[in-house]
Amino acid sequence: MRRHWKWLVVALVLLLAAAGALRALSARKARNAVPATAKAEALVELASTDVLRATTVDLAQGLPVSGSLRAVNSAVVKARVAGELQGLAVREGDAVRAGQVLATVDATESRARVRQADEQARAARAQIDIAQRQWENNQALVDQGFISKSALDTSLNNLNAARATYQASAAAADLARKTLDDTVLRAPIAGVVAQRLAQPGERVGIDTKVLEIVDLSRLELEATLSAADSVQVRVGQEAQLQIEGLLAPVAARVVRINPSAQAGSRSVLAYLSLADAAGLRQGLFAQGRLATGRAAALAVPLSAIRTDKPAPYVQLVDAGRVVHVPVTPGARGESASETWVAVEGLAAGATVIKGHVGPLREGTAVRFTGGAPAAPASAAKAALLAPPAVRPHAAA
């Protein structure tokens, strides 16, 4: 009898344990079912400023350009004769006039050579007079039959030789005077001294650089373009440049395109002339966009195109839920505030979620806090996509 009660207690304990295990398993299943229900019922609230309507816009197409400003006219003053540099007084930043004397090279030796060449020319001139009189005398003797014709020919050859010697001496004198004139260093152009590369009293050799002069009245941007981009560039196209130190953009225009690609990089140089160079300096860095054309296309902001999937896509709001639609990006254009991209695979008027919202799970329910956004008016669209006006910049 006691053994019977013992087995009955054991059975009761086992029954209670099984009931507890069943209750725990049911609770776990209930807890696992809650997130799925929550996910299915997830809701995101958007403001009207978080979306836009896909519409056809006028894209201003262009190429990014950058580089340093350089003077159209510049010159390096070099010593054309060797000697001691004298009288160099101008320094960096000094304005000079075209033809202004900047310095001299010691001309003692050059003046002596001029005197030597002049004396040699006078001596050669005297030899011409002597040979002239001898030829005239021999001619008279030949006419009287006292000397032969060959003696007259010899005197004529001597006269011609004396004349040639005089011409050579005169040329040597001109060369000596040219060398003397080269001892004076003059400014080839009007401008500002950018570098002083030698000091007074220094002995310089031929072709030694002394000064660099730049003309700041005309500046241009030397832009490096890839071979593919260069085919879109034409003389006369306009650009807006942002120059370091200036707040307002500066207008520029393509004036020249190098006909040859650079060896190695295969890049092409384009030269953009600045409309107003007042107050600017050579070497300043500039960057901007070169306008190459315009195109009308269905476009969205570049930030709205997402690339966290194998194919680019945009997030739409359709029937109150988030929809992911794959698109094919096309031509890009600039607006006053951001870059727009033409897309294929998107219906006109679709409600596109802007890029700052971030990724949303497809199928998520959407509710607008201020009501669904309306399609933008054409006037507002034109104002949004109008390129920024070029304003005259202040002097740096």
ZISUL-V155451 format. One record per residue. N is the residue number from 1. RES is the residue in three letters. OMEGA is omega in whole degrees, 0 to 359 (NA if undefined). BURIAL is # if it has 9 or more other C-alpha atoms within 8 Angstrom, else .. D_CENTER is the distance of its C-alpha to the mean C-alpha in Angstrom with 2 decimals. Layout:
N_RES_OMEGA_BURIAL_D_CENTER + N_RES_OMEGA_BURIAL_D_CENTER
This chain:
1_MET_178_._106.23 + 2_ARG_178_._104.03 + 3_ARG_181_._101.97 + 4_HIS_178_._101.50 + 5_TRP_179_._100.00 + 6_LYS_179_._97.68 + 7_TRP_178_._96.14 + 8_LEU_178_._95.88 + 9_VAL_179_._93.81 + 10_VAL_179_._91.49 + 11_ALA_179_._90.97 + 12_LEU_178_._90.23 + 13_VAL_179_._87.59 + 14_LEU_179_._85.89 + 15_LEU_178_._85.95 + 16_LEU_179_._84.31 + 17_ALA_180_._81.60 + 18_ALA_179_._80.82 + 19_ALA_178_._80.62 + 20_GLY_179_._78.16 + 21_ALA_178_._75.93 + 22_LEU_179_._75.89 + 23_ARG_179_._74.91 + 24_ALA_179_._72.03 + 25_LEU_179_._70.73 + 26_SER_179_._70.87 + 27_ALA_179_._68.98 + 28_ARG_178_._66.21 + 29_LYS_180_._65.85 + 30_ALA_179_._65.67 + 31_ARG_179_._62.96 + 32_ASN_181_._60.90 + 33_ALA_183_._61.29 + 34_VAL_181_._59.94 + 35_PRO_180_._56.17 + 36_ALA_178_._56.23 + 37_THR_180_._57.77 + 38_ALA_180_._55.24 + 39_LYS_182_._52.34 + 40_ALA_183_._53.78 + 41_GLU_180_._54.16 + 42_ALA_183_._50.71 + 43_LEU_177_._49.26 + 44_VAL_179_._45.86 + 45_GLU_179_._45.44 + 46_LEU_172_#_42.30 + 47_ALA_180_#_41.47 + 48_SER_179_#_40.33 + 49_THR_180_._36.88 + 50_ASP_182_#_36.57 + 51_VAL_174_#_36.56 + 52_LEU_179_#_35.28 + 53_ARG_176_#_36.45 + 54_ALA_183_#_34.55 + 55_THR_179_#_34.07 + 56_THR_182_#_32.20 + 57_VAL_178_#_29.09 + 58_ASP_184_#_26.63 + 59_LEU_173_#_23.27 + 60_ALA_184_#_20.11 + 61_GLN_181_#_17.98 + 62_GLY_179_#_14.22 + 63_LEU_174_#_11.19 + 64_PRO_177_._8.85 + 65_VAL_178_#_5.15 + 66_SER_179_#_3.15 + 67_GLY_181_#_2.69 + 68_SER_177_#_5.94 + 69_LEU_177_#_8.02 + 70_ARG_180_#_10.34 + 71_ALA_177_#_13.67 + 72_VAL_180_._14.57 + 73_ASN_175_._17.95 + 74_SER_183_#_18.78 + 75_ALA_175_#_21.84 + 76_VAL_179_#_23.57 + 77_VAL_181_#_27.31 + 78_LYS_174_#_29.37 + 79_ALA_180_#_33.12 + 80_ARG_173_#_34.81 + 81_VAL_179_#_38.14 + 82_ALA_178_#_39.23 + 83_GLY_180_#_41.01 + 84_GLU_180_#_41.01 + 85_LEU_184_#_38.26 + 86_GLN_171_#_39.90 + 87_GLY_179_._39.09 + 88_LEU_185_#_35.46 + 89_ALA_183_._35.22 + 90_VAL_179_._31.67 + 91_ARG_179_._29.32 + 92_GLU_180_#_25.76 + 93_GLY_179_._25.19 + 94_ASP_176_._27.96 + 95_ALA_180_._27.49 + 96_VAL_178_#_28.89 + 97_ARG_176_#_30.12 + 98_ALA_181_#_29.81 + 99_GLY_180_._32.87 + 100_GLN_177_._33.68 + 101_VAL_183_#_35.53 + 102_LEU_181_#_33.62 + 103_ALA_176_#_35.93 + 104_THR_172_#_38.58 + 105_VAL_182_#_39.68 + 106_ASP_188_#_43.41 + 107_ALA_182_#_45.05 + 108_THR_180_._48.58 + 109_GLU_181_._48.42 + 110_SER_178_#_46.68 + 111_ARG_178_#_49.37 + 112_ALA_179_._52.09 + 113_ARG_176_#_50.70 + 114_VAL_179_#_50.68 + 115_ARG_179_._54.33 + 116_GLN_181_._55.17 + 117_ALA_179_#_53.59 + 118_ASP_179_#_55.40 + 119_GLU_178_._58.74 + 120_GLN_178_#_58.29 + 121_ALA_178_#_57.56 + 122_ARG_178_#_60.74 + 123_ALA_178_._62.77 + 124_ALA_177_#_61.55 + 125_ARG_178_#_62.49 + 126_ALA_178_._65.96 + 127_GLN_176_#_66.34 + 128_ILE_181_#_65.61 + 129_ASP_180_._68.49 + 130_ILE_181_._70.84 + 131_ALA_179_#_69.99 + 132_GLN_180_#_70.32 + 133_ARG_180_._73.82 + 134_GLN_179_#_74.91 + 135_TRP_179_#_73.81 + 136_GLU_178_._75.64 + 137_ASN_180_._78.79 + 138_ASN_178_#_78.74 + 139_GLN_178_#_78.33 + 140_ALA_179_._81.49 + 141_LEU_177_#_83.35 + 142_VAL_179_#_82.38 + 143_ASP_179_._83.71 + 144_GLN_177_._87.00 + 145_GLY_181_._87.11 + 146_PHE_178_._87.03 + 147_ILE_183_#_83.92 + 148_SER_178_._82.34 + 149_LYS_181_._79.32 + 150_SER_177_._77.41 + 151_ALA_176_#_77.70 + 152_LEU_179_#_76.13 + 153_ASP_179_._73.24 + 154_THR_179_._72.72 + 155_SER_178_#_72.57 + 156_LEU_178_#_70.05 + 157_ASN_178_._67.81 + 158_ASN_178_#_68.08 + 159_LEU_179_#_67.03 + 160_ASN_178_._63.96 + 161_ALA_178_._63.03 + 162_ALA_178_#_63.36 + 163_ARG_179_#_61.12 + 164_ALA_178_._58.42 + 165_THR_179_#_58.73 + 166_TYR_179_#_58.26 + 167_GLN_178_#_55.14 + 168_ALA_179_._53.65 + 169_SER_179_#_54.63 + 170_ALA_177_#_53.08 + 171_ALA_178_._49.78 + 172_ALA_177_#_49.89 + 173_ALA_177_#_50.51 + 174_ASP_179_._47.50 + 175_LEU_179_._45.34 + 176_ALA_178_#_46.74 + 177_ARG_176_#_46.00 + 178_LYS_178_._42.38 + 179_THR_177_#_42.11 + 180_LEU_178_#_43.61 + 181_ASP_180_._41.09 + 182_ASP_177_#_38.23 + 183_THR_178_#_39.43 + 184_VAL_180_#_37.95 + 185_LEU_182_#_34.20 + 186_ARG_178_#_32.79 + 187_ALA_180_#_29.40 + 188_PRO_180_._27.91 + 189_ILE_173_#_25.77 + 190_ALA_180_#_26.00 + 191_GLY_182_#_23.59 + 192_VAL_179_#_23.45 + 193_VAL_179_#_24.21 + 194_ALA_180_#_21.33 + 195_GLN_169_#_23.36 + 196_ARG_190_#_27.06 + 197_LEU_178_._27.62 + 198_ALA_183_._31.43 + 199_GLN_177_._34.41 + 200_PRO_181_#_37.52 + 201_GLY_179_._40.35 + 202_GLU_177_._38.16 + 203_ARG_184_._39.11 + 204_VAL_175_#_36.23 + 205_GLY_179_#_36.19 + 206_ILE_180_#_34.99 + 207_ASP_173_._31.17 + 208_THR_180_#_30.80 + 209_LYS_181_#_27.70 + 210_VAL_183_#_29.02 + 211_LEU_170_#_26.39 + 212_GLU_182_#_22.76 + 213_ILE_178_#_22.33 + 214_VAL_177_#_19.28 + 215_ASP_184_#_19.58 + 216_LEU_180_#_17.90 + 217_SER_179_._19.21 + 218_ARG_179_#_16.23 + 219_LEU_178_#_12.62 + 220_GLU_177_#_9.50 + 221_LEU_175_#_5.72 + 222_GLU_185_#_4.87 + 223_ALA_178_#_2.93 + 224_THR_182_#_5.45 + 225_LEU_173_#_8.16 + 226_SER_181_#_11.57 + 227_ALA_180_#_14.56 + 228_ALA_181_._16.04 + 229_ASP_186_#_13.27 + 230_SER_182_#_12.79 + 231_VAL_179_._16.42 + 232_GLN_186_._15.84 + 233_VAL_179_._13.49 + 234_ARG_175_._15.56 + 235_VAL_181_#_15.56 + 236_GLY_178_._16.44 + 237_GLN_186_#_14.81 + 238_GLU_181_#_13.89 + 239_ALA_173_#_11.50 + 240_GLN_185_#_12.13 + 241_LEU_172_#_9.81 + 242_GLN_184_#_11.29 + 243_ILE_182_#_11.08 + 244_GLU_181_._13.03 + 245_GLY_180_._16.56 + 246_LEU_178_#_16.73 + 247_LEU_183_._18.54 + 248_ALA_178_#_18.07 + 249_PRO_181_#_14.99 + 250_VAL_179_#_13.90 + 251_ALA_178_#_14.07 + 252_ALA_182_#_11.78 + 253_ARG_179_#_12.63 + 254_VAL_181_#_11.61 + 255_VAL_179_#_13.68 + 256_ARG_174_._13.21 + 257_ILE_180_#_12.51 + 258_ASN_183_._13.35 + 259_PRO_183_._16.72 + 260_SER_174_._16.73 + 261_ALA_180_#_15.18 + 262_GLN_179_#_14.45 + 263_ALA_178_._17.70 + 264_GLY_183_._18.10 + 265_SER_182_._14.98 + 266_ARG_178_#_15.44 + 267_SER_182_#_11.77 + 268_VAL_181_#_10.84 + 269_LEU_174_#_8.41 + 270_ALA_185_#_8.05 + 271_TYR_182_#_8.27 + 272_LEU_179_#_8.67 + 273_SER_180_#_11.54 + 274_LEU_180_#_12.40 + 275_ALA_182_._15.92 + 276_ASP_182_._17.14 + 277_ALA_183_#_16.02 + 278_ALA_176_._19.31 + 279_GLY_181_._19.37 + 280_LEU_183_#_15.75 + 281_ARG_175_._15.10 + 282_GLN_178_#_13.03 + 283_GLY_178_._11.08 + 284_LEU_180_#_10.66 + 285_PHE_180_#_8.08 + 286_ALA_176_#_6.82 + 287_GLN_181_#_6.64 + 288_GLY_180_#_8.74 + 289_ARG_177_#_10.26 + 290_LEU_181_#_10.63 + 291_ALA_180_#_14.42 + 292_THR_179_#_15.88 + 293_GLY_179_._19.52 + 294_ARG_179_._22.28 + 295_ALA_177_._25.02 + 296_ALA_182_._28.24 + 297_ALA_173_#_29.31 + 298_LEU_189_#_31.25 + 299_ALA_174_#_28.73 + 300_VAL_176_#_28.85 + 301_PRO_180_#_26.45 + 302_LEU_181_#_24.50 + 303_SER_181_._26.35 + 304_ALA_179_#_29.66 + 305_ILE_183_#_29.17 + 306_ARG_184_#_30.74 + 307_THR_179_._30.27 + 308_ASP_172_._33.14 + 309_LYS_180_._35.16 + 310_PRO_179_._34.72 + 311_ALA_178_._33.59 + 312_PRO_180_#_31.42 + 313_TYR_174_#_33.68 + 314_VAL_178_#_34.07 + 315_GLN_180_#_36.95 + 316_LEU_169_#_39.18 + 317_VAL_182_#_42.29 + 318_ASP_180_#_45.02 + 319_ALA_175_._48.68 + 320_GLY_180_._48.13 + 321_ARG_179_#_46.63 + 322_VAL_179_#_43.28 + 323_VAL_176_#_42.33 + 324_HIS_183_#_39.55 + 325_VAL_176_#_38.25 + 326_PRO_180_#_36.01 + 327_VAL_176_#_33.12 + 328_THR_180_._30.63 + 329_PRO_178_#_27.09 + 330_GLY_183_._25.35 + 331_ALA_178_._22.50 + 332_ARG_177_#_20.50 + 333_GLY_183_#_19.91 + 334_GLU_169_#_19.08 + 335_SER_182_#_21.83 + 336_ALA_187_#_22.06 + 337_SER_184_._22.53 + 338_GLU_181_._21.66 + 339_THR_178_#_20.66 + 340_TRP_183_#_23.45 + 341_VAL_173_#_24.37 + 342_ALA_184_#_26.80 + 343_VAL_173_#_29.73 + 344_GLU_180_#_32.74 + 345_GLY_182_._36.10 + 346_LEU_180_#_36.33 + 347_ALA_177_._38.82 + 348_ALA_180_#_37.94 + 349_GLY_180_._39.21 + 350_ALA_180_#_39.24 + 351_THR_185_#_39.07 + 352_VAL_176_#_35.99 + 353_ILE_183_#_35.88 + 354_LYS_186_#_32.63 + 355_GLY_184_#_30.72 + 356_HIS_180_._31.68 + 357_VAL_181_._35.32 + 358_GLY_182_._34.90 + 359_PRO_176_._36.81 + 360_LEU_180_._40.28 + 361_ARG_180_._43.04 + 362_GLU_182_._43.81 + 363_GLY_180_._47.05 + 364_THR_179_#_46.79 + 365_ALA_183_#_48.53 + 366_VAL_174_#_46.47 + 367_ARG_180_#_47.81 + 368_PHE_183_#_45.95 + 369_THR_182_._46.90 + 370_GLY_183_._46.56 + 371_GLY_181_._47.38 + 372_ALA_180_._45.32 + 373_PRO_178_._42.12 + 374_ALA_177_._42.20 + 375_ALA_182_._39.78 + 376_PRO_177_._37.22 + 377_ALA_181_._37.99 + 378_SER_179_._35.86 + 379_ALA_178_._35.10 + 380_ALA_178_._33.94 + 381_LYS_179_#_31.81 + 382_ALA_179_#_30.14 + 383_ALA_181_._29.56 + 384_LEU_187_._28.06 + 385_LEU_179_#_25.56 + 386_ALA_179_._24.65 + 387_PRO_180_._20.94 + 388_PRO_180_._20.60 + 389_ALA_177_._21.31 + 390_VAL_181_#_18.99 + 391_ARG_177_._20.88 + 392_PRO_183_._20.80 + 393_HIS_176_#_19.36 + 394_ALA_180_._21.59 + 395_ALA_181_._21.08 + 396_ALA_NA_._19.78
